[in-house]
Amino acid sequence: MGAAHSSSLTSCSITHHNYNSLFLLHSSKPNPNPTSNPGNGIFFTHHAKPTKGFAFPKQRLLSFNFTASKLVSLKCGGVREMETTREDGSASSPIVDVHGINQELVQKMVYDALVWCSLHGLVVGDKSVQKSGTVPGVGLVHAPFALLPVKFPESHWKLACEVAPIFNELIDRVSLDGKFLQESLSRTKKVDAFTSRLLDIHSKMLEINKKEDIRLGLHRSDYMLDEQTKLLLQIELNTISCSFPGLSTRVSELHRNLLKHYGKHLGLHSERVPANTTVIKFAESLAKAWSEYNNSRAVILVVVQPEERNMYDQHWLSTELKETYPLCI
């Protein structure tokens, strides 16, 4: 799914962390230097400085970050834990062994989760059913999901939130350097038809000196924890579409609902699952860009693939736009 628009005053950027969903754990030791992470070479500053060799105009950059809800202490009385060992022989923090959960309880949770998905739109089209990707309501099946949220250190969660606006500005600045983009992707262009077409369009815009002072970036940043170093490592930063704000929001709600009903049996608390308002923030950002364009005849264009089985995720976003910002779409 993509959104197309243009304008001439400012720049907007939003990052969606792909955390479907997280269970935050308090760090046992406070970080003595919360503004840096020497382990992966990421350093935080209030304003990112231009890289030597690149000239960038000053712009107003709007960043939306997602923060965690109120946290409570973690208890793990009902779930068996396994202690892992690092290469140096020292014990790392225990991880929850989901296979230790009573199987009858698991089946009850699975049943309730499937009912919840059906009632709350956590669904996709079933590829085995004809027209499931073109006709809404035909061939529905629940979207893939984990029954329990992923255990994730609170310190790493905060790190991802802190670097989000820095990555946003980095991507925005790189997008302004047409020569760099064309040269760095020249080899990719030869082997990837999609990238080649994008670069051709970009090249034509450069030829006619087409410039936009208002740009909206909807970024999805994917992270994983490295098992050996326990560092937060970025897998990719997706800028090509605004996929999964609707379904990822539903997954967080599903996990909170399951832990609300079964958390006491697992020793887990629903309050530890952070709030996920991605679809609201994406709609807010799109509406802001539309407003900056300052043209009542302008529209937000939703571009989808044919036979799109992920249409319900897209409908969540378009519905949020229609209901909250009816003039935009």
Secondary structure per residue as TSV (DSSP state, phi and psi in degrees):
chain	resnum	aa	ss	phi	psi
A	1	M	-	360.0	137.0
A	2	G	E	-134.1	163.1
A	3	A	E	-130.0	131.6
A	4	A	E	-121.4	133.3
A	5	H	-	-168.7	167.5
A	6	S	-	-148.3	160.7
A	7	S	B	-166.6	-165.1
A	8	S	S	-146.3	24.3
A	9	L	S	-126.1	-38.2
A	10	T	-	-146.7	-176.5
A	11	S	E	-132.4	135.0
A	12	C	E	-120.3	147.0
A	13	S	E	-150.2	140.2
A	14	I	E	-141.8	138.2
A	15	T	E	-116.1	132.0
A	16	H	E	-107.6	118.0
A	17	H	E	-80.5	128.3
A	18	N	-	-84.7	80.0
A	19	Y	-	-119.8	73.3
A	20	N	S	-90.4	79.5
A	21	S	-	-123.0	-174.6
A	22	L	E	-112.0	156.5
A	23	F	E	-123.5	107.9
A	24	L	E	-78.5	136.4
A	25	L	E	-116.3	133.3
A	26	H	-	-69.5	140.7
A	27	S	-	-76.2	138.8
A	28	S	S	-74.6	-22.9
A	29	K	S	-122.9	131.3
A	30	P	-	-68.4	148.7
A	31	N	-	-78.3	116.0
A	32	P	S	-67.1	-20.3
A	33	N	-	-135.2	83.4
A	34	P	T	-69.1	-7.4
A	35	T	T	-98.3	6.5
A	36	S	E	-149.9	159.0
A	37	N	E	-136.8	87.3
A	38	P	T	-59.3	-24.7
A	39	G	T	-61.4	-36.4
A	40	N	T	-119.0	11.6
A	41	G	T	72.9	18.6
A	42	I	E	-96.0	125.8
A	43	F	E	-123.6	142.4
A	44	F	-	-103.5	137.8
A	45	T	-	-133.0	158.8
A	46	H	S	-67.8	-33.8
A	47	H	S	-134.5	125.2
A	48	A	-	-68.7	132.7
A	49	K	-	-90.7	145.2
A	50	P	-	-60.2	141.6
A	51	T	-	-74.9	142.1
A	52	K	T	-58.6	132.6
A	53	G	T	98.8	-8.6
A	54	F	-	-120.6	134.7
A	55	A	-	-111.2	120.5
A	56	F	-	-124.6	136.7
A	57	P	-	-71.5	151.1
A	58	K	-	-72.2	137.3
A	59	Q	-	-141.4	161.8
A	60	R	-	-92.8	115.5
A	61	L	E	-107.4	122.2
A	62	L	E	-98.9	122.7
A	63	S	E	-121.5	134.9
A	64	F	E	-112.8	123.8
A	65	N	-	-117.6	147.9
A	66	F	-	-101.4	124.8
A	67	T	-	-109.7	157.4
A	68	A	-	-76.4	154.2
A	69	S	-	-79.4	178.4
A	70	K	-	-57.4	136.1
A	71	L	-	-107.2	149.8
A	72	V	-	-128.2	169.1
A	73	S	-	-66.7	147.4
A	74	L	-	-90.4	135.9
A	75	K	-	-123.9	142.6
A	76	C	-	-131.4	48.2
A	77	G	S	-74.5	-31.0
A	78	G	S	-97.6	-4.6
A	79	V	S	-119.3	129.4
A	80	R	-	-67.6	140.2
A	81	E	E	-110.8	148.6
A	82	M	E	-117.3	137.7
A	83	E	-	-100.3	125.7
A	84	T	-	-93.0	160.8
A	85	T	B	-123.7	133.9
A	86	R	-	-77.6	171.3
A	87	E	T	-62.7	-29.7
A	88	D	T	-82.0	2.3
A	89	G	S	94.1	-11.1
A	90	S	-	-78.8	149.0
A	91	A	B	-81.9	135.9
A	92	S	-	-95.5	179.2
A	93	S	-	-64.9	144.9
A	94	P	-	-68.0	150.3
A	95	I	E	-115.0	148.4
A	96	V	E	-73.4	130.6
A	97	D	-	-94.6	98.6
A	98	V	G	-65.9	-20.9
A	99	H	G	-72.4	-11.8
A	100	G	G	-84.4	-4.6
A	101	I	S	-76.2	141.5
A	102	N	-	-54.3	127.3
A	103	Q	H	-66.7	-30.1
A	104	E	H	-65.0	-39.0
A	105	L	H	-65.5	-40.6
A	106	V	H	-59.5	-44.6
A	107	Q	H	-64.1	-37.2
A	108	K	H	-64.7	-41.7
A	109	M	H	-65.3	-41.1
A	110	V	H	-61.1	-45.9
A	111	Y	H	-60.4	-48.8
A	112	D	H	-64.3	-35.7
A	113	A	H	-65.7	-41.4
A	114	L	H	-67.0	-38.3
A	115	V	H	-63.3	-44.7
A	116	W	H	-60.8	-44.4
A	117	C	H	-58.7	-42.9
A	118	S	H	-66.7	-37.2
A	119	L	H	-80.1	-23.6
A	120	H	H	-117.0	13.1
A	121	G	T	77.1	24.1
A	122	L	-	-89.7	68.6
A	123	V	E	-136.7	160.8
A	124	V	E	-136.4	171.3
A	125	G	E	-80.2	140.6
A	126	D	-	-81.2	118.7
A	127	K	T	-65.1	-17.3
A	128	S	T	-83.2	-7.1
A	129	V	S	-106.5	124.6
A	130	Q	T	-62.7	140.4
A	131	K	T	71.1	7.8
A	132	S	T	-67.3	-18.0
A	133	G	T	-100.9	3.3
A	134	T	T	-127.2	-31.2
A	135	V	S	-110.7	114.8
A	136	P	T	-58.4	138.8
A	137	G	T	89.2	-6.5
A	138	V	S	-98.6	128.6
A	139	G	S	63.8	47.8
A	140	L	E	-78.5	143.3
A	141	V	E	-146.2	150.1
A	142	H	E	-64.0	144.9
A	143	A	-	-69.1	149.9
A	144	P	-	-59.4	136.5
A	145	F	-	-153.2	156.7
A	146	A	-	-86.4	139.0
A	147	L	S	-66.0	-34.0
A	148	L	S	-122.2	151.2
A	149	P	-	-66.8	156.5
A	150	V	E	-79.3	133.4
A	151	K	E	-67.8	129.5
A	152	F	E	-148.3	127.6
A	153	P	E	-63.6	137.4
A	154	E	H	-60.8	-36.7
A	155	S	H	-62.3	-37.1
A	156	H	H	-72.6	-35.0
A	157	W	H	-59.5	-47.5
A	158	K	H	-64.6	-36.9
A	159	L	H	-60.3	-46.3
A	160	A	H	-61.2	-38.9
A	161	C	H	-67.7	-37.7
A	162	E	H	-70.6	-35.7
A	163	V	H	-83.4	-11.9
A	164	A	H	-55.5	-51.9
A	165	P	H	-65.1	-26.6
A	166	I	H	-69.8	-45.2
A	167	F	H	-63.5	-38.1
A	168	N	H	-57.9	-47.4
A	169	E	H	-69.5	-36.0
A	170	L	H	-60.2	-49.0
A	171	I	H	-62.1	-41.4
A	172	D	H	-63.0	-42.7
A	173	R	H	-68.9	-40.7
A	174	V	H	-62.3	-36.9
A	175	S	H	-63.5	-19.9
A	176	L	T	-85.4	-11.8
A	177	D	-	-98.6	86.9
A	178	G	H	-61.3	-41.3
A	179	K	H	-62.7	-43.3
A	180	F	H	-62.3	-44.3
A	181	L	H	-62.4	-45.8
A	182	Q	H	-63.7	-41.7
A	183	E	H	-71.9	-43.8
A	184	S	H	-70.0	-25.5
A	185	L	T	-104.6	10.2
A	186	S	H	-62.7	-37.9
A	187	R	H	-73.3	-37.5
A	188	T	H	-63.3	-36.0
A	189	K	H	-58.7	-32.2
A	190	K	H	-72.3	-22.4
A	191	V	H	-118.5	-6.8
A	192	D	-	-127.2	112.5
A	193	A	H	-64.5	-37.9
A	194	F	H	-64.2	-48.9
A	195	T	H	-62.5	-37.5
A	196	S	H	-60.4	-43.3
A	197	R	H	-67.1	-39.3
A	198	L	H	-62.6	-43.0
A	199	L	H	-67.4	-33.2
A	200	D	H	-64.7	-43.4
A	201	I	H	-63.1	-44.0
A	202	H	H	-60.9	-41.3
A	203	S	H	-63.4	-40.1
A	204	K	H	-65.3	-37.6
A	205	M	H	-66.3	-35.6
A	206	L	H	-66.8	-38.4
A	207	E	H	-63.2	-37.4
A	208	I	T	-93.4	7.5
A	209	N	T	57.7	41.2
A	210	K	-	-77.9	120.1
A	211	K	-	-128.7	147.2
A	212	E	-	-127.9	127.5
A	213	D	S	-88.5	-14.9
A	214	I	B	-112.5	122.3
A	215	R	E	-135.2	139.4
A	216	L	E	-115.8	122.2
A	217	G	E	-109.6	123.1
A	218	L	E	-107.7	104.0
A	219	H	E	-110.4	137.3
A	220	R	E	-114.7	116.4
A	221	S	E	-105.6	121.8
A	222	D	E	-103.2	132.0
A	223	Y	E	-127.9	154.4
A	224	M	E	-140.8	155.7
A	225	L	E	-90.9	129.3
A	226	D	-	-73.4	126.8
A	227	E	T	-63.2	-38.0
A	228	Q	T	-81.7	-46.4
A	229	T	T	-92.9	-16.0
A	230	K	-	63.5	20.6
A	231	L	-	-87.5	153.1
A	232	L	E	-83.7	117.3
A	233	L	E	-116.3	135.0
A	234	Q	E	-82.3	127.1
A	235	I	E	-84.2	-47.9
A	236	E	E	-161.4	161.2
A	237	L	E	-122.6	106.3
A	238	N	E	-88.9	124.7
A	239	T	-	-120.5	1.2
A	240	I	S	-84.6	-21.0
A	241	S	-	-156.5	173.4
A	242	C	-	-113.7	59.2
A	243	S	-	-81.4	147.6
A	244	F	S	69.6	18.7
A	245	P	H	-67.7	-34.5
A	246	G	H	-71.4	-50.4
A	247	L	H	-72.1	-36.7
A	248	S	H	-65.0	-35.3
A	249	T	H	-63.4	-40.5
A	250	R	H	-66.0	-36.2
A	251	V	H	-63.0	-43.0
A	252	S	H	-61.2	-41.0
A	253	E	H	-65.6	-38.8
A	254	L	H	-60.9	-46.5
A	255	H	H	-65.0	-39.7
A	256	R	H	-63.9	-38.9
A	257	N	H	-65.3	-44.1
A	258	L	H	-63.9	-43.3
A	259	L	H	-71.5	-26.7
A	260	K	H	-63.1	-37.2
A	261	H	H	-93.1	-31.0
A	262	Y	H	-118.8	-1.7
A	263	G	H	-58.8	-35.0
A	264	K	H	-66.4	-27.7
A	265	H	H	-78.9	-22.3
A	266	L	H	-102.5	-13.0
A	267	G	T	74.9	26.6
A	268	L	-	-120.1	152.2
A	269	H	-	-117.7	133.4
A	270	S	G	-64.1	-27.2
A	271	E	G	-66.8	-16.7
A	272	R	G	-80.1	-11.3
A	273	V	S	-83.3	116.1
A	274	P	-	-66.8	153.6
A	275	A	-	-64.1	141.4
A	276	N	-	-126.8	103.6
A	277	T	-	-112.0	31.5
A	278	T	H	-55.7	-48.4
A	279	V	H	-64.4	-34.6
A	280	I	H	-67.1	-43.6
A	281	K	H	-69.7	-37.2
A	282	F	H	-63.1	-45.4
A	283	A	H	-63.1	-41.3
A	284	E	H	-60.5	-41.2
A	285	S	H	-67.6	-43.5
A	286	L	H	-62.5	-41.7
A	287	A	H	-65.9	-37.0
A	288	K	H	-64.0	-43.2
A	289	A	H	-63.9	-41.2
A	290	W	H	-61.3	-41.5
A	291	S	H	-64.6	-41.0
A	292	E	H	-65.2	-28.3
A	293	Y	H	-64.5	-29.2
A	294	N	T	59.3	46.2
A	295	N	-	-142.7	111.2
A	296	S	T	-64.7	-17.8
A	297	R	T	-88.8	-7.5
A	298	A	-	-70.3	152.3
A	299	V	-	-135.3	158.5
A	300	I	-	-91.3	117.6
A	301	L	E	-90.9	123.6
A	302	V	E	-100.0	116.0
A	303	V	E	-105.9	120.6
A	304	V	-	-127.2	158.9
A	305	Q	-	-81.7	154.5
A	306	P	T	-67.7	151.0
A	307	E	T	55.1	51.6
A	308	E	-	-88.4	103.4
A	309	R	T	-76.8	-12.8
A	310	N	T	-95.3	26.5
A	311	M	H	-62.3	-27.3
A	312	Y	H	-72.9	-33.8
A	313	D	H	-61.0	-41.5
A	314	Q	H	-68.3	-38.0
A	315	H	H	-66.4	-32.2
A	316	W	H	-59.8	-43.1
A	317	L	H	-71.0	-46.0
A	318	S	H	-66.0	-33.9
A	319	T	H	-67.2	-41.1
A	320	E	H	-60.9	-40.0
A	321	L	H	-65.1	-46.5
A	322	K	H	-63.4	-40.9
A	323	E	H	-80.3	-33.8
A	324	T	H	-95.7	-34.5
A	325	Y	-	-130.9	70.2
A	326	P	T	-62.6	-20.5
A	327	L	T	-79.7	-14.5
A	328	C	-	-84.3	-24.3
A	329	I	-	-138.1	360.0
